[in-house]
């Protein structure tokens, strides 16, 4: 079935699922912060977040396979991104502001 989905449709699905993941993250943040009440419990919000993470991961796995992106390539990029993230956080704690390099 998934082979019948075009590349464009796969990318559209990924975009939709990432939007749903963003909404789930925002909902959980509302629950955690408790400044803007929501009828959703923490358990429900966490479950929805996990479900949306899985949806995004499924799309990412299919897209990675279709475009031939290796786990090694992904890992290398993740290492670089994490180093930049840690540098920004360290700079913030040292009063140096944000490193805007993305």
C-alpha positions as a printed Julia matrix, in Angstrom:
102×3 Matrix{Float64}:
  0.0    0.0    0.0
  2.7    2.52   0.96
  4.45   1.91  -2.37
  1.36   3.31  -4.1
  1.83   6.72  -2.46
  3.74   9.16  -4.66
  6.78  11.02  -3.4
  4.8   14.28  -3.37
  1.96  12.68  -1.4
  4.5   11.22   1.02
  5.96  14.68   1.62
  2.48  16.14   2.09
  1.71  13.42   4.63
  4.92  14.2    6.48
  4.05  17.88   6.59
  0.59  17.11   7.93
  1.9   14.74  10.59
  4.61  17.17  11.7
  1.92  19.84  12.1
 -0.07  17.41  14.25
  3.08  16.67  16.28
  3.58  20.39  16.83
 -0.01  20.73  18.04
  0.43  17.78  20.41
  3.61  19.35  21.81
  1.84  22.67  22.32
 -1.07  20.93  24.06
  1.29  19.14  26.46
  3.1   22.41  27.15
 -0.25  23.95  28.09
 -0.9   21.08  30.48
  2.57  21.37  32.02
  2.46  25.16  32.36
 -1.16  25.17  33.58
 -1.58  28.84  32.64
 -4.06  28.25  29.82
 -6.29  25.43  31.08
 -7.26  22.57  28.8
 -9.61  19.66  29.54
 -6.91  17.22  28.38
 -5.08  15.38  31.14
 -1.29  15.06  31.22
 -1.63  11.35  30.49
 -3.82  12.02  27.46
 -1.52  14.75  26.17
  1.55  12.54  26.58
 -0.2    9.68  24.79
 -1.17  11.93  21.9
  2.39  13.25  21.68
  3.75   9.69  21.52
  1.24   8.77  18.81
  2.19  11.76  16.68
  5.91  11.01  17.15
  5.29   7.52  15.77
  3.35   8.91  12.8
  6.22  11.28  11.95
  8.83   8.55  12.42
  6.96   6.25  10.04
  6.91   8.91   7.34
 10.56   9.76   7.96
 11.57   6.13   7.68
  9.77   5.75   4.36
 11.18   9.0    2.99
 14.69   8.09   4.17
 14.43   4.75   2.38
 13.0    6.29  -0.82
 15.74   8.92  -1.08
 18.52   6.58   0.02
 19.47   8.56   3.09
 21.53   6.33   5.35
 21.36   6.14   9.11
 25.07   6.99   9.15
 24.35  10.25   7.3
 21.55  11.06   9.7
 23.75  10.27  12.69
 26.54  12.54  11.42
 24.1   15.43  10.96
 22.57  14.78  14.39
 25.99  14.97  16.03
 26.7   18.34  14.39
 23.26  19.69  15.26
 23.57  18.55  18.87
 26.97  20.22  19.19
 25.51  23.51  17.91
 22.55  23.17  20.24
 24.82  22.56  23.23
 26.99  25.52  22.19
 23.94  27.78  22.08
 22.77  26.58  25.49
 26.25  27.02  26.94
 26.46  30.52  25.46
 23.1   31.41  26.93
 24.19  30.28  30.39
 27.34  32.38  29.99
 25.33  35.45  28.98
 26.58  35.35  25.38
 23.17  35.22  23.73
 22.06  32.85  20.99
 24.15  31.41  18.22
 21.8   31.73  15.26
 23.66  29.25  13.06
 21.13  26.66  11.98
